[in-house]
Amino acid sequence: MSSPTPPPSSFAPAPISPEPQQPALSEPSRIVDTFVAPSKTFWDIRQNASWWVPWLLMSIVAIGFWVTVTQKIGIDQVVRNMMVNNKQYEQQSPEQQERTLAIVATFTKYSGYLSPIFILFTALMTTLGLWVTFNFGMSAEIPFGRAMAIVMYGWLPSLLSGILSAIAVWFGNPEGFRLESPIGTNPGHYMDPQTTSKFVIGALSSLDVFGLWIVILLGIGFALNAKKKLSIGSSIAVVAVWYFLIKLGGAGLAALRG
């Protein structure tokens, strides 16, 4: 005779329900939500890791900004502003300075129109660094393509930065223009480049409103897309460490170059 089936235990573990999925967002909704409700965008990336739209938008704004710079300021003035407090340049003879200006102007003139390539390359390098850090350091198990989408959408505040920079160029003083900091969203913008060391200016420039906004967005994105549960605070901290290491390293190199 078969034994009766025991009643279900009240202490038996409940079945794990799958994570709820929100309805797929349209591309315009993903863009808007990145600014007003970023968690919706980064949850949607779990379903669709496409990243070409933000890359295209950032490329268009970057080229538009560069066209504005060349039209309103001119490459020669941009380069002369870049050479302020450059010790190597100041030690050259007038003839050497003119040759240096010509070489730098030629490179600078065309580099701005290659912004889409620079954006894509920088995004790939950023994604690689964060992907390795989160996957091997924090067991996040995020696919590389999804990490690339997180980076691209996390960079969208640069659209606002580029638009505001173009406006500042259009109405601003050409002689005071600084390509590395066209608008006053960081303390380094307000330092006098003729009397302040490049390291100090670079270090203070890392405290940029848009840069820190991007750090927060990337932290949210990686936390929400990790297979292993990560707190948003710890994820933001990881991204912030990378951000400040890169910014301070760049400031140090700028100081060494003079």
Number of C-alpha atoms within 10 A of each C-alpha: 3 4 5 6 6 6 6 7 7 7 6 7 7 7 6 6 6 6 6 6 10 10 9 15 17 10 14 9 13 23 19 13 16 20 16 11 13 20 17 19 26 28 19 19 24 19 14 15 17 16 19 14 16 21 19 14 15 23 21 16 20 25 17 16 22 23 17 18 23 16 12 16 18 15 19 17 19 21 21 14 17 17 19 13 17 16 11 11 17 14 10 12 10 11 9 13 16 13 12 15 19 15 12 17 19 13 10 15 18 11 13 18 17 13 18 19 13 14 16 17 12 12 18 16 12 17 21 14 13 21 22 16 16 21 17 11 10 15 15 21 15 19 14 17 15 23 26 24 25 26 24 24 27 26 22 22 19 18 18 13 19 21 15 15 22 23 15 18 25 16 9 16 11 17 11 12 19 19 15 10 16 19 20 14 16 18 16 22 19 14 16 12 19 10 8 12 16 25 21 16 21 24 18 19 24 22 16 17 15 19 19 18 17 23 23 19 27 28 25 25 30 27 24 22 22 21 13 14 12 19 14 18 12 13 23 21 14 18 23 19 11 15 18 15 12 13 18 18 15 17 21 17 14 16 16 10 10 16
